[in-house]
């Protein structure tokens, strides 16, 4: 019998499409929308909607999608990141991004309240070398520099999903060569993956997964589905902290993403 690690590597290598993001950029949200619309369109039953790579086993017309944080950047400093994306040369990549200031705040709560892997303050965390703001910026820049390496590349912004879930989900489905899916199913998937319903599913542990349940239900910051706000960093960071992050973004972040301040 093939070891689980080898099975996952084989499944990854056989995948045509990759959904990649830095942690806490809305990946679970987009996965759930995709899983739901594929479930309803292909009439799938009894499946975990988040396991996109396994849906192909239920219908050969479903694209094989591998979901990854690519290089596990949340645990590395900028110099440790892999700068070549040659492994994606024959692949098609959906790259999901979020305003770095919102993403890093969400990563702080992920590490302190869910992973229990950091003990410092938010102000201290954003200045850490390992897996924090400078790593996130470098990760984004590496992908901007390598965006022409994959066979095809689609940039999806968290903020645009907030603005129009149906439009962005349609863009992704076109990229996945699934343009024929009905608008009504896309709209339903967007509603299904609403913040309120995702929080309800997390509270009820509908996915039977520790990764998708609150560490301590009494505290909002211990939920996987925490707040989901655009611009929420303004309520979490001091003016001095925001100024420092803005300077780093202005100086270092690729204009490709449109997050210049």
C-alpha atoms as a printed R data frame, in Angstrom:
    type eleno elety resid chain resno       x      y       z
1   ATOM     1    CA   UNK     A     1   0.000  0.000   0.000
2   ATOM     2    CA   UNK     A     2   1.307  3.454  -0.937
3   ATOM     3    CA   UNK     A     3   2.139  5.674   2.095
4   ATOM     4    CA   UNK     A     4  -0.202  8.660   2.553
5   ATOM     5    CA   UNK     A     5   2.612 11.135   1.853
6   ATOM     6    CA   UNK     A     6   3.346  9.460  -1.481
7   ATOM     7    CA   UNK     A     7  -0.362  9.410  -2.350
8   ATOM     8    CA   UNK     A     8  -0.596 13.145  -1.788
9   ATOM     9    CA   UNK     A     9   2.522 13.810  -3.863
10  ATOM    10    CA   UNK     A    10   1.106 11.698  -6.697
11  ATOM    11    CA   UNK     A    11  -2.229 13.527  -6.497
12  ATOM    12    CA   UNK     A    12  -0.443 16.884  -6.549
13  ATOM    13    CA   UNK     A    13   1.667 15.938  -9.566
14  ATOM    14    CA   UNK     A    14  -1.415 14.741 -11.445
15  ATOM    15    CA   UNK     A    15  -3.352 17.960 -10.808
16  ATOM    16    CA   UNK     A    16  -3.875 20.392 -13.671
17  ATOM    17    CA   UNK     A    17  -5.028 23.368 -11.613
18  ATOM    18    CA   UNK     A    18  -3.556 24.852  -8.440
19  ATOM    19    CA   UNK     A    19  -5.251 27.219  -5.985
20  ATOM    20    CA   UNK     A    20  -2.413 28.962  -4.158
21  ATOM    21    CA   UNK     A    21  -2.322 31.639  -1.469
22  ATOM    22    CA   UNK     A    22  -0.454 32.863   1.563
23  ATOM    23    CA   UNK     A    23  -2.389 31.702   4.654
24  ATOM    24    CA   UNK     A    24  -5.464 33.687   5.725
25  ATOM    25    CA   UNK     A    25  -6.212 35.198   2.326
26  ATOM    26    CA   UNK     A    26  -9.670 33.646   1.925
27  ATOM    27    CA   UNK     A    27  -8.630 30.286   0.539
28  ATOM    28    CA   UNK     A    28 -11.161 28.286   2.575
29  ATOM    29    CA   UNK     A    29 -13.901 30.704   1.491
30  ATOM    30    CA   UNK     A    30 -13.108 30.272  -2.200
31  ATOM    31    CA   UNK     A    31 -12.697 26.505  -1.795
32  ATOM    32    CA   UNK     A    32 -16.131 26.226  -0.239
33  ATOM    33    CA   UNK     A    33 -17.753 28.228  -3.023
34  ATOM    34    CA   UNK     A    34 -16.024 26.106  -5.657
35  ATOM    35    CA   UNK     A    35 -16.877 22.881  -3.864
36  ATOM    36    CA   UNK     A    36 -20.515 23.891  -3.540
37  ATOM    37    CA   UNK     A    37 -20.977 24.914  -7.164
38  ATOM    38    CA   UNK     A    38 -19.266 21.722  -8.361
39  ATOM    39    CA   UNK     A    39 -21.473 19.672  -6.045
40  ATOM    40    CA   UNK     A    40 -24.691 21.198  -7.351
41  ATOM    41    CA   UNK     A    41 -23.681 21.301 -11.024
42  ATOM    42    CA   UNK     A    42 -22.401 17.701 -11.110
43  ATOM    43    CA   UNK     A    43 -25.018 16.466  -8.614
44  ATOM    44    CA   UNK     A    44 -22.494 15.038  -6.165
45  ATOM    45    CA   UNK     A    45 -23.551 13.431  -2.896
46  ATOM    46    CA   UNK     A    46 -21.841 12.758   0.419
47  ATOM    47    CA   UNK     A    47 -18.644 14.640  -0.251
48  ATOM    48    CA   UNK     A    48 -16.398 17.028   1.683
49  ATOM    49    CA   UNK     A    49 -16.719 20.225  -0.342
50  ATOM    50    CA   UNK     A    50 -13.314 21.485   0.779
51  ATOM    51    CA   UNK     A    51 -11.438 18.489  -0.653
52  ATOM    52    CA   UNK     A    52 -11.357 19.808  -4.205
53  ATOM    53    CA   UNK     A    53  -8.603 17.404  -5.251
54  ATOM    54    CA   UNK     A    54 -10.879 14.423  -4.563
55  ATOM    55    CA   UNK     A    55 -13.966 15.606  -6.452
56  ATOM    56    CA   UNK     A    56 -12.488 14.369  -9.738
57  ATOM    57    CA   UNK     A    57 -12.871 10.830  -8.390
58  ATOM    58    CA   UNK     A    58 -16.644 11.370  -8.348
59  ATOM    59    CA   UNK     A    59 -16.969 12.686 -11.898
60  ATOM    60    CA   UNK     A    60 -14.283 12.658 -14.637
61  ATOM    61    CA   UNK     A    61 -15.534 15.991 -15.986
62  ATOM    62    CA   UNK     A    62 -14.478 17.802 -12.813
63  ATOM    63    CA   UNK     A    63 -11.039 19.426 -13.090
64  ATOM    64    CA   UNK     A    64  -8.399 18.162 -10.688
65  ATOM    65    CA   UNK     A    65  -7.596 21.096  -8.381
66  ATOM    66    CA   UNK     A    66  -4.781 21.049  -5.834
67  ATOM    67    CA   UNK     A    67  -5.011 23.562  -2.969
68  ATOM    68    CA   UNK     A    68  -1.723 24.753  -1.499
69  ATOM    69    CA   UNK     A    69   0.040 27.489   0.443
70  ATOM    70    CA   UNK     A    70   3.081 26.699  -1.744
71  ATOM    71    CA   UNK     A    71   6.391 26.538   0.121
72  ATOM    72    CA   UNK     A    72   4.745 26.982   3.559
73  ATOM    73    CA   UNK     A    73   5.839 30.652   3.705
74  ATOM    74    CA   UNK     A    74   4.146 31.258   7.062
75  ATOM    75    CA   UNK     A    75   7.034 29.425   8.762
76  ATOM    76    CA   UNK     A    76   9.936 30.967   6.826
77  ATOM    77    CA   UNK     A    77  11.881 34.201   6.647
78  ATOM    78    CA   UNK     A    78  12.082 36.005   3.290
79  ATOM    79    CA   UNK     A    79  15.506 34.594   2.404
80  ATOM    80    CA   UNK     A    80  14.300 31.013   2.859
81  ATOM    81    CA   UNK     A    81  11.524 31.244   0.277
82  ATOM    82    CA   UNK     A    82  11.914 29.314  -2.969
83  ATOM    83    CA   UNK     A    83  12.285 31.821  -5.789
84  ATOM    84    CA   UNK     A    84  11.703 29.481  -8.745
85  ATOM    85    CA   UNK     A    85   8.209 28.290  -9.672
86  ATOM    86    CA   UNK     A    86   9.411 25.945 -12.417
87  ATOM    87    CA   UNK     A    87   7.398 23.088 -10.901
88  ATOM    88    CA   UNK     A    88   4.249 24.862 -12.133
89  ATOM    89    CA   UNK     A    89   5.478 25.194 -15.720
90  ATOM    90    CA   UNK     A    90   2.865 22.827 -17.132
91  ATOM    91    CA   UNK     A    91   0.171 23.811 -14.635
92  ATOM    92    CA   UNK     A    92  -2.563 26.428 -14.410
93  ATOM    93    CA   UNK     A    93  -2.431 28.565 -11.264
94  ATOM    94    CA   UNK     A    94  -5.141 30.526  -9.459
95  ATOM    95    CA   UNK     A    95  -3.262 32.910  -7.163
96  ATOM    96    CA   UNK     A    96  -5.446 34.336  -4.386
97  ATOM    97    CA   UNK     A    97  -4.241 37.460  -2.602
98  ATOM    98    CA   UNK     A    98  -5.480 39.757   0.141
99  ATOM    99    CA   UNK     A    99  -4.399 43.189   1.343
100 ATOM   100    CA   UNK     A   100  -1.162 42.310   3.208
101 ATOM   101    CA   UNK     A   101  -2.205 44.365   6.226
102 ATOM   102    CA   UNK     A   102  -5.435 42.406   6.683
103 ATOM   103    CA   UNK     A   103  -3.714 39.115   5.902
104 ATOM   104    CA   UNK     A   104  -0.977 39.623   8.487
105 ATOM   105    CA   UNK     A   105  -3.443 40.532  11.244
106 ATOM   106    CA   UNK     A   106  -5.426 37.389  10.489
107 ATOM   107    CA   UNK     A   107  -2.205 35.347  10.493
108 ATOM   108    CA   UNK     A   108  -1.370 36.734  13.917
109 ATOM   109    CA   UNK     A   109  -4.602 35.354  15.366
110 ATOM   110    CA   UNK     A   110  -4.093 32.100  13.492
111 ATOM   111    CA   UNK     A   111  -0.700 31.643  15.139
112 ATOM   112    CA   UNK     A   112  -1.650 32.884  18.605
113 ATOM   113    CA   UNK     A   113  -5.218 31.593  19.064
114 ATOM   114    CA   UNK     A   114  -5.395 28.551  16.795
115 ATOM   115    CA   UNK     A   115  -1.873 27.207  16.337
116 ATOM   116    CA   UNK     A   116  -0.650 28.464  19.729
117 ATOM   117    CA   UNK     A   117   2.692 29.057  18.019
118 ATOM   118    CA   UNK     A   118   3.387 32.667  19.010
119 ATOM   119    CA   UNK     A   119   3.249 34.501  22.343
120 ATOM   120    CA   UNK     A   120   4.065 38.100  21.470
121 ATOM   121    CA   UNK     A   121   1.826 41.091  20.745
122 ATOM   122    CA   UNK     A   122   0.411 41.959  17.330
123 ATOM   123    CA   UNK     A   123   2.759 44.931  17.139
124 ATOM   124    CA   UNK     A   124   5.704 42.607  17.777
125 ATOM   125    CA   UNK     A   125   4.453 39.977  15.340
126 ATOM   126    CA   UNK     A   126   4.247 42.265  12.312
127 ATOM   127    CA   UNK     A   127   7.967 42.989  12.777
128 ATOM   128    CA   UNK     A   128   9.028 39.339  13.055
129 ATOM   129    CA   UNK     A   129  11.199 37.885  10.306
130 ATOM   130    CA   UNK     A   130   9.723 34.391  10.240
131 ATOM   131    CA   UNK     A   131   6.393 34.089   8.465
132 ATOM   132    CA   UNK     A   132   5.292 37.654   8.997
133 ATOM   133    CA   UNK     A   133   4.946 40.836   6.957
134 ATOM   134    CA   UNK     A   134   8.277 40.900   5.117
135 ATOM   135    CA   UNK     A   135   7.857 37.214   4.270
136 ATOM   136    CA   UNK     A   136   4.357 37.847   2.933
137 ATOM   137    CA   UNK     A   137   5.577 40.735   0.765
138 ATOM   138    CA   UNK     A   138   8.441 38.627  -0.574
139 ATOM   139    CA   UNK     A   139   6.078 35.720  -1.284
140 ATOM   140    CA   UNK     A   140   3.809 38.022  -3.287
141 ATOM   141    CA   UNK     A   141   6.766 39.468  -5.170
142 ATOM   142    CA   UNK     A   142   8.179 36.054  -6.049
143 ATOM   143    CA   UNK     A   143   4.874 35.069  -7.580
144 ATOM   144    CA   UNK     A   144   4.580 38.372  -9.449
145 ATOM   145    CA   UNK     A   145   8.015 37.715 -10.930
146 ATOM   146    CA   UNK     A   146   7.035 34.132 -11.825
147 ATOM   147    CA   UNK     A   147   3.488 34.691 -13.047
148 ATOM   148    CA   UNK     A   148   4.453 33.870 -16.631
149 ATOM   149    CA   UNK     A   149   6.006 30.532 -15.656
150 ATOM   150    CA   UNK     A   150   2.766 28.505 -15.364
151 ATOM   151    CA   UNK     A   151   0.859 27.516 -18.473
152 ATOM   152    CA   UNK     A   152  -1.840 29.947 -17.322
153 ATOM   153    CA   UNK     A   153  -2.197 32.283 -14.340
154 ATOM   154    CA   UNK     A   154  -5.260 33.926 -12.783
155 ATOM   155    CA   UNK     A   155  -4.988 36.578 -10.076
156 ATOM   156    CA   UNK     A   156  -7.958 36.696  -7.697
157 ATOM   157    CA   UNK     A   157  -8.203 39.367  -5.019
158 ATOM   158    CA   UNK     A   158 -10.022 38.773  -1.732
159 ATOM   159    CA   UNK     A   159 -11.459 42.268  -1.882
160 ATOM   160    CA   UNK     A   160 -13.008 41.615  -5.298
161 ATOM   161    CA   UNK     A   161 -14.710 38.477  -3.981
162 ATOM   162    CA   UNK     A   162 -16.198 40.616  -1.201
163 ATOM   163    CA   UNK     A   163 -17.373 43.142  -3.770
164 ATOM   164    CA   UNK     A   164 -18.997 40.614  -6.110
165 ATOM   165    CA   UNK     A   165 -18.875 36.932  -5.177
166 ATOM   166    CA   UNK     A   166 -20.827 35.814  -8.219
167 ATOM   167    CA   UNK     A   167 -18.614 37.674 -10.702
168 ATOM   168    CA   UNK     A   168 -15.360 36.404  -9.200
169 ATOM   169    CA   UNK     A   169 -16.597 32.829  -8.919
170 ATOM   170    CA   UNK     A   170 -17.613 32.981 -12.579
171 ATOM   171    CA   UNK     A   171 -14.084 34.172 -13.486
172 ATOM   172    CA   UNK     A   172 -12.572 31.235 -11.643
173 ATOM   173    CA   UNK     A   173 -14.945 28.751 -13.264
174 ATOM   174    CA   UNK     A   174 -14.079 30.088 -16.718
175 ATOM   175    CA   UNK     A   175 -10.420 29.590 -15.863
176 ATOM   176    CA   UNK     A   176 -11.251 26.001 -14.852
177 ATOM   177    CA   UNK     A   177 -12.858 25.460 -18.274
178 ATOM   178    CA   UNK     A   178 -16.347 25.318 -16.759
179 ATOM   179    CA   UNK     A   179 -18.139 28.246 -18.435
180 ATOM   180    CA   UNK     A   180 -21.435 26.408 -18.816
181 ATOM   181    CA   UNK     A   181 -22.405 26.415 -15.125
182 ATOM   182    CA   UNK     A   182 -25.699 28.236 -14.568
183 ATOM   183    CA   UNK     A   183 -25.759 31.664 -12.940
184 ATOM   184    CA   UNK     A   184 -28.316 30.414 -10.411
185 ATOM   185    CA   UNK     A   185 -25.919 27.745  -9.146
186 ATOM   186    CA   UNK     A   186 -23.111 30.270  -8.870
187 ATOM   187    CA   UNK     A   187 -25.334 32.651  -6.915
188 ATOM   188    CA   UNK     A   188 -26.433 29.832  -4.597
189 ATOM   189    CA   UNK     A   189 -22.819 28.826  -3.960
190 ATOM   190    CA   UNK     A   190 -21.990 32.409  -3.041
191 ATOM   191    CA   UNK     A   191 -24.829 32.483  -0.516
192 ATOM   192    CA   UNK     A   192 -23.895 29.052   0.813
193 ATOM   193    CA   UNK     A   193 -20.397 30.339   1.535
194 ATOM   194    CA   UNK     A   194 -21.614 33.498   3.257
195 ATOM   195    CA   UNK     A   195 -19.730 34.473   6.400
196 ATOM   196    CA   UNK     A   196 -22.760 33.680   8.547
197 ATOM   197    CA   UNK     A   197 -23.215 30.192   7.110
198 ATOM   198    CA   UNK     A   198 -19.496 29.408   7.294
199 ATOM   199    CA   UNK     A   199 -19.458 30.424  10.958
200 ATOM   200    CA   UNK     A   200 -22.529 28.243  11.569
201 ATOM   201    CA   UNK     A   201 -20.838 25.256   9.883
202 ATOM   202    CA   UNK     A   202 -17.732 25.840  11.968
203 ATOM   203    CA   UNK     A   203 -19.712 26.030  15.224
204 ATOM   204    CA   UNK     A   204 -21.469 22.787  14.328
205 ATOM   205    CA   UNK     A   205 -18.209 21.209  13.062
206 ATOM   206    CA   UNK     A   206 -19.986 20.064   9.933
207 ATOM   207    CA   UNK     A   207 -16.700 19.235   8.224
208 ATOM   208    CA   UNK     A   208 -15.583 16.976  11.097
209 ATOM   209    CA   UNK     A   209 -12.161 18.602  11.035
210 ATOM   210    CA   UNK     A   210 -10.078 20.231  13.754
211 ATOM   211    CA   UNK     A   211  -8.760 22.619  11.100
212 ATOM   212    CA   UNK     A   212 -12.300 23.854  10.530
213 ATOM   213    CA   UNK     A   213 -13.476 24.268  14.121
214 ATOM   214    CA   UNK     A   214 -12.920 26.897  16.820
215 ATOM   215    CA   UNK     A   215 -10.153 26.183  19.318
216 ATOM   216    CA   UNK     A   216 -12.247 27.887  22.008
217 ATOM   217    CA   UNK     A   217 -15.825 28.780  20.898
218 ATOM   218    CA   UNK     A   218 -16.007 31.513  23.556
219 ATOM   219    CA   UNK     A   219 -13.494 33.685  21.687
220 ATOM   220    CA   UNK     A   220 -14.032 35.020  18.164
221 ATOM   221    CA   UNK     A   221 -10.303 35.111  17.428
222 ATOM   222    CA   UNK     A   222 -10.044 31.337  17.864
223 ATOM   223    CA   UNK     A   223 -12.401 30.667  14.948
224 ATOM   224    CA   UNK     A   224 -11.180 29.741  11.474
225 ATOM   225    CA   UNK     A   225 -13.920 32.062  10.188
226 ATOM   226    CA   UNK     A   226 -12.877 34.998  12.350
227 ATOM   227    CA   UNK     A   227 -14.171 38.339  11.012
228 ATOM   228    CA   UNK     A   228 -13.708 38.359   7.254
229 ATOM   229    CA   UNK     A   229 -13.624 42.145   6.974
230 ATOM   230    CA   UNK     A   230 -11.944 44.247   4.315
231 ATOM   231    CA   UNK     A   231  -9.786 46.900   5.984
232 ATOM   232    CA   UNK     A   232 -10.222 45.373   9.432
233 ATOM   233    CA   UNK     A   233  -6.531 46.023  10.167
234 ATOM   234    CA   UNK     A   234  -7.455 49.653  10.877
235 ATOM   235    CA   UNK     A   235  -9.229 48.542  14.053
236 ATOM   236    CA   UNK     A   236  -6.411 46.226  15.144
237 ATOM   237    CA   UNK     A   237  -3.180 48.140  14.493
238 ATOM   238    CA   UNK     A   238  -1.904 51.407  15.903
239 ATOM   239    CA   UNK     A   239  -1.336 54.386  13.613
240 ATOM   240    CA   UNK     A   240   2.425 53.883  13.966
241 ATOM   241    CA   UNK     A   241   2.133 50.210  13.028
242 ATOM   242    CA   UNK     A   242  -0.010 51.017   9.977
243 ATOM   243    CA   UNK     A   243   2.469 53.702   8.898
244 ATOM   244    CA   UNK     A   244   5.327 51.194   9.110
245 ATOM   245    CA   UNK     A   245   3.464 48.581   7.070
246 ATOM   246    CA   UNK     A   246   2.448 51.199   4.519
247 ATOM   247    CA   UNK     A   247   6.079 52.229   4.075
248 ATOM   248    CA   UNK     A   248   7.129 48.626   3.471
249 ATOM   249    CA   UNK     A   249   4.316 48.101   0.961
250 ATOM   250    CA   UNK     A   250   5.088 51.345  -0.867
251 ATOM   251    CA   UNK     A   251   8.777 50.557  -1.056
252 ATOM   252    CA   UNK     A   252   8.733 46.821  -1.724
253 ATOM   253    CA   UNK     A   253   5.419 45.385  -2.920
254 ATOM   254    CA   UNK     A   254   4.964 44.742  -6.650
255 ATOM   255    CA   UNK     A   255   2.481 47.118  -8.289
256 ATOM   256    CA   UNK     A   256   1.030 44.038 -10.020
257 ATOM   257    CA   UNK     A   257  -1.334 43.480  -7.081
258 ATOM   258    CA   UNK     A   258  -2.760 46.992  -6.880
259 ATOM   259    CA   UNK     A   259  -2.263 47.390  -3.141
260 ATOM   260    CA   UNK     A   260  -0.090 50.507  -3.278
261 ATOM   261    CA   UNK     A   261  -0.883 53.097  -0.596
